Amino acid sequence: MGLRFTKMHGLGNDFVIIDGREQPPSLSAAAIRAISDRQTGVGCDQLIILEPADPDVADVRMRIHNADGEEAEACGNATRCVAHLLFDERGTQRLSIATAAGILSAAETGDDVAVDMGRARLEWQDIPLAEEVDTCHLPLQEGDLANPVAVNIGNPHAIFFVPAVDQIPVEQLGPRLETAPLFPQRANIGVAQQLAPDRLRLRVWERGVGLTRACGSGACAAVVAATRRGLVDRQAAVELDGGTLRIDWRPDGHVVMTGPTATSFTGEIDGSLLEPRA
């Protein structure tokens, strides 16, 4: 038997979304890797499974799996895509989504979707880091990258600031930094450049995925990090390879991300991908 899915993306950060609210599928890590493979599967950065949630708490539960099969806590662009699906289904402009990182609220804003990603966490044990250090100046260096800022936006991020992002070989440095001993749960590695007092350029190596065209939680982390360094003032547009997100680090500590979503296609995953051979 096959499995129905919807392929969506937020600025090129793409997802296979499976509606498991009636019957949640049981997918192994091998099956998730097979589905996520861009040559032999559907292809995606993350596979998303929708599950029923306690109606007193949230409208739906979302489980996030990176392309390597590991489960992730949060994904901002996936949250916006799921919200868009449910806005159309329910005829509403606001809803809440339960994730491993907590309850996230989403709102339709014109043609875009805004998601409150919750409070940015800045303490070393909340990132988490392997030891107590100044999270605004991590003792970490790899090649031309050094002195990053650590931020947790439902998942761990390290943001490096450089004069010119496009001169940094993120594909080479990202994998080594992701697995640095300082990050016991690995980390998403962002490389950012200040373009203006209210604009950043960003590329992100996502743990378990690789270099993506856009990373929503990474954009949130970059604005928080840039604010802590005095480069922006809590609000900024973030230019990613796939387009631009608008980020607002509110006075209450919550980080709100706004941007577009799109549906690519729907289809059915063949049963051979659901039980791949070892």
Secondary structure, DSSP 8 states (H G I E B T S, - for coil): --EEEEEEEETTEEEEEEE-SSS-----HHHHHHHH-TTTS---SEEEEEE---TTT-SEEEEEEETTS-EES--HHHHHHHHHHHHHHHT-SEEEEEETTEEEEEEEETTEEEEEEEE-B-SGGGTT-SS---TTS-S-EETTEES-EEEESSSEEEEEE-S-GGGS-HHHHHHHHHT-TT-TT--EEEEEEEEETTEEEEEEEETTTEEES--HHHHHHHHHHHHHTTSS-SEEEEEETTEEEEEEE-TTSEEEEEE--EEEEEEEE-HHHHS---
